[in-house]
């Protein structure tokens, strides 16, 4: 994980509408991840871009609130931190509506299904119904992947105004993750435009060798894309043509079902 120091790209500055201490607390929380599940005070300070004194005050506050625990040297997050994420999930009725539809889709096609939303240049997984492990990347609720090379990412990017789409692609760390990964912005714009026209996306081994992914949009009552639904399969078992023929109709049907549920009167 890259150093989590505060951004200098025009992000809000301290003032009447910006609470710097709260922002620093979030940086401390984000400094913990799978590569750094427990850290010393010095490591937290370095990864969050804070002084040792500042990091210590925040860690002690989080500890008092039950979000962090320590053995006196190493700090780690507690399960209570999940309350912050579940607050988002529970505040959005879409996820309660989508989960049974996704479970039915998985039972029908025998492939894993996920739902994600767009956050800056990444997609964030908000629901996942697996069948069997097909990726070397471990995915769960809260996992992040780059939008530019994922099927759900391109579906979500396709709903953006053109200027914002270009800006997000330019801000992305566009790395060739496989020999098939598209990193050129002009080519990506062409791919996203195709997704916008056809209403779905297929990505063939751009994120990971051997992984084929299909995605379709979930729309709200106003017709705006608010999330994406995805099916992933193994290329050696289901090639791109077969995936499009056999999996896409079921995926599109499920995405339309969730969208229709969202459009019903409360």
VMD Tcl script that draws the C-alpha trace (Angstrom):
set ca {
  {0.00 0.00 0.00}
  {1.25 3.43 -0.89}
  {1.92 5.94 1.86}
  {-1.40 7.27 3.04}
  {-0.25 10.85 3.59}
  {-2.92 13.53 3.14}
  {-3.52 14.51 -0.46}
  {-2.12 17.69 -1.93}
  {-4.21 17.66 -5.12}
  {-6.74 20.30 -4.19}
  {-8.36 18.36 -1.36}
  {-10.22 20.43 1.26}
  {-8.12 22.40 3.69}
  {-8.77 23.03 7.40}
  {-11.55 25.53 7.94}
  {-15.09 25.97 9.14}
  {-16.33 23.09 6.95}
  {-13.34 20.76 7.26}
  {-12.39 19.01 10.52}
  {-8.71 18.16 10.15}
  {-8.53 15.99 13.26}
  {-11.36 13.81 11.96}
  {-9.63 13.49 8.58}
  {-6.43 12.45 10.32}
  {-8.32 9.84 12.29}
  {-9.58 8.33 9.06}
  {-6.02 8.27 7.68}
  {-4.94 6.30 10.76}
  {-7.76 3.79 10.25}
  {-6.89 3.44 6.55}
  {-3.24 2.78 7.39}
  {-4.25 -0.72 8.50}
  {-4.79 -3.28 5.76}
  {-4.01 -6.89 4.84}
  {-0.31 -6.04 4.45}
  {-0.23 -4.15 7.75}
  {-2.85 -5.70 10.07}
  {-0.87 -4.61 13.13}
  {1.59 -1.75 13.43}
  {3.82 0.06 15.87}
  {3.19 3.71 16.64}
  {6.05 4.73 14.34}
  {4.62 2.67 11.48}
  {1.16 4.17 11.91}
  {2.66 7.67 11.92}
  {4.66 7.00 8.76}
  {1.83 5.35 6.85}
  {-0.71 8.02 7.78}
  {1.63 10.97 7.24}
  {1.39 12.16 10.86}
  {3.83 12.94 13.63}
  {4.28 10.29 16.31}
  {2.53 12.55 18.83}
  {-0.41 13.11 16.50}
  {-0.73 9.42 15.63}
  {-0.54 8.50 19.32}
  {-3.40 10.84 20.26}
  {-5.60 9.41 17.54}
  {-4.75 5.80 18.40}
  {-5.53 6.41 22.07}
  {-8.86 7.98 21.09}
  {-9.72 5.02 18.84}
  {-8.69 2.66 21.62}
  {-10.94 4.42 24.12}
  {-13.83 4.11 21.66}
  {-13.15 0.40 21.14}
  {-11.98 0.58 17.52}
  {-8.30 -0.18 18.24}
  {-6.54 -2.47 20.69}
  {-2.87 -2.77 21.62}
  {-0.52 -5.08 23.51}
  {1.57 -2.07 24.49}
  {3.69 -2.12 21.33}
  {1.55 -3.19 18.37}
  {-1.80 -1.66 17.48}
  {-4.56 -3.44 15.57}
  {-8.16 -2.70 14.59}
  {-10.97 -4.44 16.46}
  {-14.10 -6.01 14.91}
  {-16.01 -2.91 16.03}
  {-14.52 -1.06 13.05}
  {-16.97 -3.05 10.90}
  {-19.76 -0.92 12.35}
  {-18.56 1.94 10.15}
  {-18.91 -0.09 6.97}
  {-22.18 -1.72 7.95}
  {-23.63 1.72 8.62}
  {-23.26 2.38 4.88}
  {-24.67 -1.01 3.87}
  {-27.65 -0.78 6.21}
  {-28.45 2.78 5.08}
  {-28.84 1.68 1.44}
  {-31.92 -0.53 0.83}
  {-30.47 -1.60 -2.52}
  {-28.25 -4.20 -0.90}
  {-31.11 -5.94 0.90}
  {-32.98 -6.04 -2.40}
  {-30.01 -7.18 -4.46}
  {-28.72 -10.05 -2.31}
  {-31.53 -12.58 -2.94}
  {-31.45 -11.76 -6.65}
  {-27.70 -12.37 -6.70}
  {-28.11 -15.65 -4.83}
  {-30.65 -16.81 -7.42}
  {-28.28 -15.78 -10.22}
  {-25.40 -17.76 -8.71}
  {-27.61 -20.83 -8.34}
  {-28.66 -20.43 -11.98}
  {-25.28 -19.91 -13.65}
  {-22.97 -21.59 -11.09}
  {-20.56 -18.64 -11.16}
  {-19.64 -16.06 -8.53}
  {-21.59 -12.79 -8.46}
  {-20.58 -9.43 -7.02}
  {-21.92 -5.90 -6.72}
  {-19.75 -2.79 -6.54}
  {-19.90 1.00 -6.51}
  {-17.47 3.58 -7.86}
  {-15.16 5.48 -5.51}
  {-12.74 7.86 -7.25}
  {-10.64 5.61 -9.55}
  {-11.60 2.33 -7.84}
  {-14.57 0.07 -7.49}
  {-15.53 -1.02 -3.98}
  {-17.23 -4.37 -3.42}
  {-20.45 -4.03 -1.42}
  {-21.88 -7.53 -1.92}
  {-20.39 -10.83 -3.03}
  {-21.94 -14.29 -3.47}
  {-19.15 -16.76 -4.33}
  {-19.42 -20.26 -5.72}
  {-15.79 -21.36 -5.74}
  {-12.46 -19.59 -5.74}
  {-11.53 -18.42 -9.24}
  {-9.22 -15.52 -8.42}
  {-5.86 -15.36 -6.71}
  {-7.03 -12.00 -5.33}
  {-9.03 -12.44 -2.13}
  {-12.24 -10.43 -2.46}
  {-14.90 -9.52 0.05}
  {-17.09 -6.60 1.06}
  {-14.89 -3.50 1.14}
  {-12.31 -4.83 -1.32}
  {-11.10 -2.33 -3.90}
  {-10.00 -2.89 -7.48}
  {-9.04 -0.40 -10.21}
  {-12.02 0.69 -12.29}
  {-10.16 1.03 -15.61}
  {-9.52 -2.71 -16.06}
  {-12.61 -4.27 -14.47}
  {-15.99 -4.94 -16.00}
  {-17.91 -3.32 -13.15}
  {-15.53 -0.37 -13.25}
  {-16.18 0.29 -16.92}
  {-19.94 0.00 -16.43}
  {-19.76 2.58 -13.65}
  {-17.38 4.84 -15.57}
  {-19.72 4.74 -18.58}
  {-22.36 6.73 -16.68}
  {-20.01 9.64 -16.00}
  {-19.94 12.87 -18.03}
  {-17.12 12.72 -20.56}
  {-14.89 15.28 -18.85}
  {-15.16 13.48 -15.52}
  {-14.52 10.13 -17.19}
  {-11.32 11.44 -18.77}
  {-10.20 12.97 -15.47}
  {-10.69 9.71 -13.59}
  {-8.86 7.68 -16.20}
  {-5.97 10.16 -16.17}
  {-5.83 9.94 -12.36}
  {-5.80 6.12 -12.44}
  {-2.59 4.17 -11.89}
  {-2.95 2.38 -15.21}
  {-0.62 -0.60 -14.94}
  {-0.47 -3.60 -17.33}
  {-1.66 -6.18 -14.81}
  {-1.67 -8.85 -17.54}
  {-0.62 -8.98 -21.18}
  {-4.23 -8.11 -22.08}
  {-4.67 -5.05 -19.85}
  {-5.67 -1.91 -21.73}
  {-3.88 1.13 -20.31}
  {-4.03 3.65 -23.18}
  {-6.59 6.35 -22.40}
  {-7.89 6.70 -25.96}
  {-8.46 2.94 -26.18}
  {-10.12 2.92 -22.77}
  {-12.43 5.75 -23.83}
  {-13.41 3.69 -26.87}
  {-14.10 0.64 -24.70}
  {-16.17 2.66 -22.22}
  {-18.14 4.26 -25.07}
  {-18.96 0.76 -26.32}
  {-20.16 -0.21 -22.84}
  {-22.36 2.90 -22.76}
  {-23.93 1.96 -26.12}
  {-24.57 -1.71 -25.42}
  {-25.45 -1.48 -21.73}
  {-23.06 -4.14 -20.46}
  {-19.35 -4.95 -20.36}
  {-17.07 -7.95 -20.79}
  {-13.41 -7.88 -19.70}
  {-11.25 -10.74 -20.90}
  {-8.21 -11.44 -18.70}
  {-7.25 -7.79 -18.13}
  {-7.32 -7.88 -14.33}
  {-5.95 -11.39 -13.94}
  {-4.83 -14.12 -16.34}
  {-7.58 -16.69 -16.82}
  {-10.39 -14.48 -15.50}
  {-13.33 -13.39 -17.66}
  {-15.80 -10.95 -16.17}
  {-19.20 -9.66 -17.28}
  {-20.96 -6.68 -15.72}
  {-24.28 -4.89 -16.06}
  {-25.56 -1.64 -14.53}
  {-28.01 -1.27 -11.67}
  {-30.00 1.94 -12.10}
  {-32.15 4.00 -9.75}
  {-35.59 5.46 -10.33}
  {-34.06 8.34 -12.32}
  {-32.20 5.95 -14.61}
  {-28.75 6.76 -13.23}
  {-26.24 3.98 -12.68}
  {-25.67 3.59 -8.94}
  {-23.95 0.18 -8.87}
  {-22.82 -2.65 -11.09}
  {-23.53 -6.38 -11.00}
  {-20.89 -8.86 -12.10}
  {-20.33 -12.53 -12.96}
  {-16.80 -13.92 -13.15}
  {-15.66 -17.17 -14.72}
  {-12.54 -19.06 -15.71}
  {-11.32 -18.61 -19.29}
  {-10.23 -22.24 -19.56}
  {-13.80 -23.31 -18.77}
  {-15.86 -20.53 -20.31}
  {-14.33 -18.46 -23.10}
  {-15.46 -14.92 -23.88}
  {-17.90 -15.95 -26.62}
  {-19.50 -18.64 -24.48}
  {-19.70 -16.32 -21.49}
  {-21.48 -13.71 -23.58}
  {-23.92 -16.25 -24.99}
  {-24.65 -18.27 -21.85}
  {-24.09 -15.93 -18.90}
  {-24.94 -12.45 -20.16}
  {-28.72 -12.94 -20.56}
  {-29.06 -14.12 -16.95}
  {-26.88 -11.27 -15.69}
  {-28.84 -8.62 -17.58}
  {-32.10 -10.11 -16.31}
  {-30.85 -9.97 -12.70}
  {-29.59 -6.39 -13.06}
  {-32.94 -5.32 -14.50}
  {-34.74 -7.08 -11.64}
  {-32.76 -5.19 -8.99}
  {-33.23 -1.91 -10.87}
  {-36.99 -2.52 -11.07}
  {-37.16 -3.26 -7.33}
  {-35.43 0.05 -6.66}
  {-37.94 1.88 -8.82}
  {-40.94 0.65 -6.87}
  {-42.65 3.15 -4.56}
  {-41.36 3.05 -1.01}
}
mol new
graphics top color blue
foreach p $ca { graphics top sphere $p radius 0.5 }
foreach p [lrange $ca 0 end-1] q [lrange $ca 1 end] { graphics top cylinder $p $q radius 0.2 }
display resetview
